[in-house]
Structures are given as structure tokens and as C-alpha cells.
Amino acid sequence: MFPEYRSLISSLKGHDAHFDRLFKKHNELDDKINEMTSSNGFDEMLIEQLKKEKLLLKDEIFVYLQQKEQ
């Protein structure tokens, strides 16, 4: 995610509580989505909802990275 911010992400991880929360939540959602889609009979509506939540987090992370870069 965001290879252009790789260095900044590395410096924020473990040193910025807000960023850590956002990043962790994004990864948890990604893991949950992957786990649910790999099983039979998954709930497509729930997966779509989780994907939207994950996308919103990604957008929030991007804005946060842009702000920290300045």
C-alpha cells in the first residue's frame, strides 16, 4: 500500500499511535475479508460492507500520510 510513502510509513509505525490504529484496522479488515472469501457460503453483503470500510480507511491513511509529509 502506497509504495511512494514506504519510508514515511516505516517511520510512523510504532511511533504514531493514530497511524498505528488506522494501519492495524486496515490490515485486520483485509485479513477478515480474505478469510471470509476463502470459505464456502460467505455473506456477499457483509463482504461488500467490509470492503467499503477498508477503502475508507485506506483513504484516511492516504490523507494522513500526505499531511505528515508536509
C-alpha positions as CSV (number, residue, x, y, z in Angstrom):
1,M,0.0,0.0,0.0
2,F,1.4,3.4,-1.1
3,P,4.9,2.5,-2.2
4,E,5.7,6.2,-2.6
5,Y,5.3,6.5,1.2
6,R,7.2,3.4,2.2
7,S,9.8,5.3,4.1
8,L,7.3,7.5,5.9
9,I,5.1,4.5,6.8
10,S,8.1,2.8,8.3
11,S,9.0,5.8,10.4
12,L,5.4,6.2,11.6
13,K,4.8,2.6,12.5
14,G,5.4,2.1,16.2
15,H,5.9,5.9,16.8
16,D,2.5,7.3,15.9
17,A,-0.5,5.9,17.8
18,H,-3.1,7.2,15.4
19,F,-1.3,5.9,12.4
20,D,-0.8,2.5,14.1
21,R,-4.6,2.3,14.8
22,L,-5.5,3.1,11.2
23,F,-2.9,0.7,9.8
24,K,-3.8,-2.1,12.1
25,K,-7.6,-1.8,11.5
26,H,-7.0,-1.8,7.7
27,N,-4.9,-5.0,7.9
28,E,-7.5,-6.6,10.2
29,L,-10.2,-5.9,7.7
30,D,-8.1,-7.2,4.9
31,D,-7.4,-10.4,6.8
32,K,-11.1,-10.8,7.6
33,I,-12.2,-10.3,4.0
34,N,-9.6,-12.8,2.8
35,E,-10.7,-15.3,5.4
36,M,-14.4,-14.9,4.6
37,T,-14.0,-15.1,0.8
38,S,-11.9,-18.3,1.1
39,S,-14.8,-20.1,2.9
40,N,-17.9,-21.5,1.3
41,G,-21.2,-19.7,1.7
42,F,-19.8,-16.3,2.6
43,D,-22.1,-13.3,3.0
44,E,-21.6,-11.1,0.0
45,M,-23.3,-8.1,1.5
46,L,-21.1,-8.3,4.6
47,I,-18.0,-8.6,2.5
48,E,-19.0,-5.5,0.4
49,Q,-19.6,-3.6,3.6
50,L,-16.2,-4.6,4.9
51,K,-14.5,-3.6,1.6
52,K,-16.1,-0.2,1.8
53,E,-14.9,0.3,5.3
54,K,-11.4,-0.8,4.3
55,L,-11.5,1.6,1.4
56,L,-12.5,4.5,3.7
57,L,-9.6,3.6,6.0
58,K,-7.2,3.5,3.0
59,D,-8.4,7.0,2.0
60,E,-7.9,8.2,5.6
61,I,-4.4,6.7,5.7
62,F,-3.5,8.4,2.4
63,V,-4.7,11.8,3.7
64,Y,-2.8,11.3,6.9
65,L,0.4,10.4,5.1
66,Q,0.1,13.5,2.9
67,Q,-0.3,15.7,6.0
68,K,2.7,14.1,7.7
69,E,4.8,14.5,4.6
70,Q,4.4,18.3,4.6
